Every structure is written in structure tokens, then in C-alpha cells.
Amino acid sequence: MTRAPQLLAVAAAATFAASAPTQIEPLPVNSPIAHCGVGGPGTDGIVPSLSTNGLPRIARTDFAFELRDVVGDAPGFLLLSDQAIDLPIPGLGQLYVYPLIAPLALQVDGTPGTPGAGLGTVDLPIPDRPGLVGLELYWQAFFADPGAAAGGGWSHSDCLVTTLCVTSFTDALGIAIEEKSRVNT
């Protein structure tokens, strides 16, 4: 069963800003955020980074993705799927998210062509919809980069996996990390 309409509701709320990333919350040991795969290097062997500014909690209006280590002023795409794949594509690199549900065009800031100088933020407010709890989403970013190792002019991040949550999480010492809990009856 696919949750494509719910995924589109989440992705439709996304806005992109080419700006410096914000402060990132520390993630708990049993985090609903994980990385898989390996990014494809761009100019000077620098691999683009895709992360979040914290936990993907239901009703979190300030949730965002952070893009770093991209060639400056590069256009690109943030890809979304509810499934993962490990598919090598000649000239592009490794695709980890498929089927694509909501590709989002973006452009990072930074001095044009400067390796690793590109930064950006994709704001993605998460709606207050309890039915989304537990939804696992797969994200990957690709950027136009003439010096990319894949030879086709594209660098890419690894795959970022997020699971929408509402419960508390604990750190390695068992200390609760603040989370928003909501009970709808």
C-alpha cells in the first residue's frame, strides 16, 4: 500500500532557500533519521551532504533539510520516494530513491563553481496529521557539477531516511530527548 497522497501533502509544503544551514539538533541513538548508501563526489572529490535540522516530528513547522558541500551556485534536485533502490546510472551516479514521488528543483548559494561552497536549506513543515506517524521516506539530492567523478556532470548525496514520529527518544545514557507527544481521540 502506498501513501502517495500523504507524501505529496508533505512534499507540497516544502520551500527552498539558498542560505546558510541552521543549528542542527543532536540526534538520539535510536533516531528516526538514518543514512544509507554513498554519495557521488563532485569537483575536487567533495561529496554533497544532505541532513536535517532535527527530528521529523508530526506538527513540526520548522523542519528543514540542510544541503552542504555542493559546488557553489549549483542547480539540482531533491528527490523523494517511499521506497529505496540501489541503482547505478552511468553518467549520473547511484540512485537510492525510486519510484520518484516529488522531485523538487533547487539551487544552492555560494561562489559559482567553487568546490564545496554551496549551501542551502529546504523548509518542509510537517503537517499535524497523526496518520503520518511511522511513514518512512527516502531522500536524495543531485547537483549539476562539471567536475563530478561520475563523468556525467552530476554529484549526489547519499540516501537520507526519515521516519515521521511523535514519541520520545532517549540518548545513549537513557536520558529523554524532548519530543512533541500528541494523542488524538
ABEGO torsion letter per residue (X at the ends): XBAAAAAAAAAAABBBBBBBBBBBBBBBABBABBBBEBBBBBBGGBBBBBBBAEBBBBGBAABBBBBBGBBBGBBBBBBBBABBBBBBBBGAEBBABOBBABBBBBBBBEBBGBBGABBBBBBBBBBBBAAABGBBBBBBBBBBBAABAAGAGBBBBBBBBBBBBABBBBBAAGBBBBBBBBBBX
